Amino acid sequence: MSHKMTPLNISFDPRDTPGIIVAKMWIRDGSRADPTSQKGVHQLLGSLLTRGCGPYDHIQVSDLVEGCGAGLRCDTYEDGLLISLKCNDKDCLKLFSIMGWMIAEPHIEKDQLSLEKSLTIQNIKRQRESPFFIAFNEWRKLVYGNGPYGHDSLGIIEDIKKIHRREVANIGDLFTQKKKFLVISGQLPTGLKESLSHLEPFNSMILQTKSIDIENRVIKRINENQTLDSIVLKREETSQVILILGKMTIPHSHVDDIALRLLSCHLGSGMSSVLFKKLREDRGMAYEVGVYFPIRELASPFFIHASTTIDKSLITLDILKECWNTFLSQPMTTKEINLARAKFRGNIAHNSQSIAQRAERKVHLQGLKMNECHDKEMLKKIDSISSKEILEAARKHLKRPCLSLCGPSEAITKLERIGLN
């Protein structure tokens, strides 16, 4: 079998961490690339990569990794698969070899696939016990429809039950054509790059250490998948009511992303945030409040949410709508924007403490076709962003939000009458 593949872009991040190495490999296209009627196939493949590859069966992989006191896993995200390795520097080459075989020659054994399908279905059923997940799932389907972010990375039970080895193997074969990025961080052994070039199966790959090009890409908005409806209701006999109000917005690479991130810090980061003060501190209206604005290569979701009781659900919805209308109509004050900047800096610092966090962020940015120094550039830029620019970005990308409601019929019926009016 030939293992000739598309180039593997490698970045080295030398850090003073005696004896410890972290490697993060990003393979483009995760659950967003699940074929129709196979939602969950990338998750199944990702979970099988550590269950046998190349010359190793699942027991040998486990024995080798655990024998080195190392950690090896693969996680499936919307935009890609992330293989993570943490090990001692003395063991890194033989464990790197396993990482290489995971993408070059994964084993797709029927018994292991059957086991992973059962575990995945269990996880999905566990998710369905959460009212927030139910509301989020309905909002996601309302906003994205059959688009790439229209389902959870775990997939859909009905599809998973019908997925066979052939479909998973087909996705695995496509790995040879996917763009792959590897960041290795920590105390790096001398001559690591040369050693990798002679190590199976890396010796069959084109190893590149140049920075990737930043493409001038057309922004994909996925509007063709969005429904005309603006409200979705889910009646569940729970003790709480979940309210989600939000919009499909922009990719992480978009020029307005930083403005919306400062807005999200203002709305939902910490106890000084708008949502916390209005819904919890001042009135005790909600159990939980927050903002969801994840990093996505395509059109990211942006929403505010709250969990409350039946008797407080009507006023909670009014406050959420009031908050949304406020940031669309009024600029942030100087004090508010300065606080948002401080929170943004704090979030960057908090997420860059360990070599694993640094490596994961670098490889994620590369996988999104962005400059791996993006965060440093944004830290320089935030001081020059004005409240007027944030207001303009909000008006451009956050008008006409969609609402998802989940809770007891009694509450949902009353909330439906109010809706977004």
N, C-alpha and C positions, 0 to 999 in steps of 0.2 A: 504493500500500500504506500502511495506517495504522500508525503506530508508537506509538499510545497504549499505555501500559504501567502496571503497578503502580508505586507510588512508589519512587524510588531514594533511599535514605537516605545522605546525605553528611556526613562528619565531616572537619574540617580540623585538622591537627596542625602548626602553625607551628614550625619548627626552624631553628636557625642553621647551615644547610648551603649556603654560597654557590653559587648557580647550579644546584643539584641538587634535583629533585623526584621523589618516589616515589608512585605511586598503586596501591592494591590494591582490587580489586573482588571481592566474594564473592557468588556466586549459589547460593542454597540448593538442596540435593538434588544429590548427586553419584552415585557408583556404587551407593549404597544404594538409589537409586530406579530402577536398571536393571530394566526389565520382565522377566518370566520368558522364558527362551530368547533374551534380548538382553543378556546380561551382557557389558559392555564398550561399550555404545552411548554412554554419557556420556563415556567416555574418547575415543572416536572423535570425538564432537562437539567436545570441548575441544581436541583436537589440530587440528581444522579451522578453529577460530575465527580463527586468524592466517593462514589460507590463502584470504583473500578475504572481504570484507564490504562491504555498502552500495555506494558508487561505486568501490570498489577491488578489483581482482583480486589474486591471490596475489603476483604480481610487483610490483605497485604498492605493496602493503603492505610487502613486504620492502625495496624501494628507499627508501620513505619513512622507515621505522624505521632502517635501516642508515645512510641519508644523514644522519640527525640524530645518529648515534652513540648511539642509544638501545637499550634492551632491552625487548622485549615478548613475553610468553609466557602460556600458559594451562595450569594444572595441574589434574588431576581428583583429588579426594579422596573419601572415603566420604560425607562430609556436604555437599559442595558443590564448585563449580568456582571457582578462584581465578585471576583475570586480573591480571598484574603488569606495571607499566610503570615504568621508570627513565629519566629524560631530563633535558635541560637546561631550565631554566625558560623560556627564550625559545621553545622548541619545544613546550611542553606542550599548548597548545590544539589544534594540528593533530593531535597524537598522542592527546589525549583523545577527539577526534572518532572516531578509529579504534576506541578502546575502546567508545564508544557504539554504533557500527555493528556491532561484534562480537556484541552482544546483541540489537540491534534487527533486523538483517538479515544474518545469516551466510550466506555462499555455501556450498552443499553440492555441490561439483562431483564428478562420478563419478570422474574420473581422480585427483583429490586424495584422495577417500575410499579408492580402491583402494590408493593409495600408503600411506596411514595404516594401513589394515588389514594390509598386509604388514609394516610397521615394528612394529606392535603385536604381531603374532604372533611376530616375531623376538625381541622383548623378553620375551615370556612364555616362549619356549623357552629363552632365556638364564637366566631365573629358575629354570627347572626343573633347571638344572645345579647349583643350590645345595641341599645336603642340609637346611640350615636352612629354606629356603623351602618345601621339600617337607613337612617336619615341621610348619611353621607353617600351611601350607595345609590339611593334614589335621586339625590341631587346630581350625582355624577352621571347617571343615565339620562336625566333630563337635559343636562347641559351639553354633554359630549355625544350622546346617542351611541351609535356604533363606531365612533371615532376611537383613536388610539388610547385615550385615557378614560374610556367609558366603562371600564371594569377593573376590579382589584387585581393586583399582580398574581394572587393565588389562583384566579380563574373562576369558573362557574361550574358548579357540581355536575349539571347535566352534560356539559362538554367534557369534563374530566373523565366521567364514566365511559365515554365513547372513544377516548384517545387510546390508540394502540402503539406498540413498539415502533411500527413503521413511521408514524407521524413524528414521534420524538426523535428517531434516528435521522429523519429528513432535516429537522432543525439543526441537529448536531453536525450534519454534513455541511450545512451552510456556514458553520463557524469558520471554515477555512477561508471563506470569502469576506467575513466580517472584519471591520477595522478593530484592532486590538491595541490597548495601551497598558504599559506596565511601569509603575513607579516603585523603586526600591529605596527604602529609607532606613537609616540607622548607621551603625559602625560597619562600613563596607570593607570586605576583604580586598587586599591588593589584587589587581588584575581581574576583577569580577566580570567586567564586560567581555574580556577575551575568554575567560572560563565558560561563560554562557554560550559563546559562539561555537564552542566545541562540545557542548552538552546536548545529548539527545533529549527531546526532539528539537531544541532550539537551533541546533546546527542545520536544520532544514528550513529555517525561517530567515527572512531578511530582517536583520536587527538594525533599527534606526535609532539614533540618539539625538537627531536634530529636532528642534522645536517644530511642532506641527503648524501648518499654515492656518491662519484665521480666514475663513471664507466669507465673502460677501453674499450671504444667503438670503433668498426671499423668505420672509417670515410667513410660516404656515399658520393660519388662524383657525382652521378646521370648522369654519362657519357652516360649511355644507352639511355638517352632521348635527347641527344644533336644532332643537325643536322650537316651534313657535310658542309653546306653553311656557309659562313663567312660574307656575306653582305645582309642586307634587306633594301628595298627602299619603301618609302611611299610618293606618290605624293599628296600633298595638296596645294591648292591655298592660301597660307598664305603669310604674308609679311616678314617672317623670315625663316631661315634654321636651323634645329636642327641636331647636329651631336653627336652621342654617340659611344664611342669606349671602349670596355671592355671585361671582361672575367668572367666566372663562376669560383669561387676559392675554399675557404675552410670554414669549420665551425668556429664559434667564439671560440670553445674549442681547436682548433688546435694550436700546439706549434708555428707555424709561423704567427699566427694572429697578434701578437703584432708588428712584423716587417712590415707587410702590413699596419697596422694602423699608424705607424710612417711615412711610405711612403705616405699614403693618406694625413697626416697633411702637409708634405712637398709639395705635389702637389697642394692641394686645400684649405688649411685652412688659411683664412685671406688675407690681401692685400700684404703680403710678399711672398705668395705662388707662385710656378712656373707658374701655369696656369694664375693667375691674372696678373703677371708681363709680361709674354710673349704675352698674348692675349688682355689684356685691357690697362695696363699701358704703355707698350712700343709702341704698334701699334694701339690700339683702334679697334681691330678686332671684338670684340664680346660684345653683351649685357650682357650675363651671362656666367659664367664658373664655373666648380666645379668638385668635386669627389663624387661618390656615393659608399659607402662601409658599408652597414647596418649590424646589428648584426643578424645572422641567426644560427639556430641549425645545418643545413646541409650546402650545398655549397653556400656560400654568393656571390652575384654579386659584382664585382669591376669594375667601369667604370669612365672615364673622359668624360665630355660633354661640349658643347658650343652652344650658340644661336647667330646667326650672320645674316648679310644681304646677298642677292643673290650675289652681286658683290664681297663680301669678303669671300664667302664660300669656294672657292678653296684653298686659302692661309690658311684659318682657319683649313681645313682638314690637310694640310701639317704640320702645327704647332702641331696639336694634335698627329699626327703620329711621329713627331720629338721628342716630349716630351715622348711618350711611348717608343720609341727606346732608348732614352737617359737613362731612369732609368733601362732598361734592359742591358745596356752596360757599364755604368759608375757609380762608387760608389758615394754616397753623400759626400760632403766635411765635415770637422769637424764643420765648422760654420753652415752648413745646417742641420746636424744631431742634433746639440745642439738646434737649433731653433725648429726643429720638436719635440724634447723631451719637450721643454717648452710649445709648443702648445698642446701636448698630456696632460700634467699636467693641463693646463688651461681648456681643455675640460672636464676632470674628475671633476675638482673643480666646473665648471659652471653647470654641470649636477648633482651636489650633494648638492645644496644649500638648498632645502626645504625638509621637511619630506616626502612629496609626491614623490619627485624624488628619495630619498634614498630608500623608501619602494618599489617603482616600479623597481628600479635596482636590489634590493635584490631578489625580487620574480621572476623577469625575469631570473636571473642567476640560481636560483633554478629550475625554469621550464626548463632550458636548461641543467639540470643535471651538473651544475658547482658549484664550491665553491663560496659562497656569498662574500668572501673576495678577489675575483679575482682581482678587481681593485687595491687594496692595494699591492697585489703581483706584478702586472704589473708595478706599480709606482717604486717599488724597482728594478725591472728587467731592465727597459729601459736604465739606465746608463751603463749597461754592454753590451748592444746590439751594435755591430759595424756596420759600413756602409757596410762592406763585407757581414755580415749576412743578411742585408736588400737586398743587391744586389742578393745574392743567393736565397732568398725567392721569389724575383720578377721573377728571371729566372725560378724558379721551378713552379710557379703558374700563371704567367701572360704572357706566350708566346702564340702566335697565337690568338690575340683578335678578336672579332666580331664587325662589324660596322653597325650602324643603322642610316639612313638618312631620314629626313622628311622635305618637303618643296615644292616649286613650281616646275613644270616639267622642266622648263628651267634650274634650278640649279641642280636638281637631275640627269638629263641626263649627265651634265658635270662631276659631282662628281662620277657618276657610272664608267666613263671611267678611272678615277684615281684609285678609290677603295683603296685597301690596298697595292697596288704595290709601 
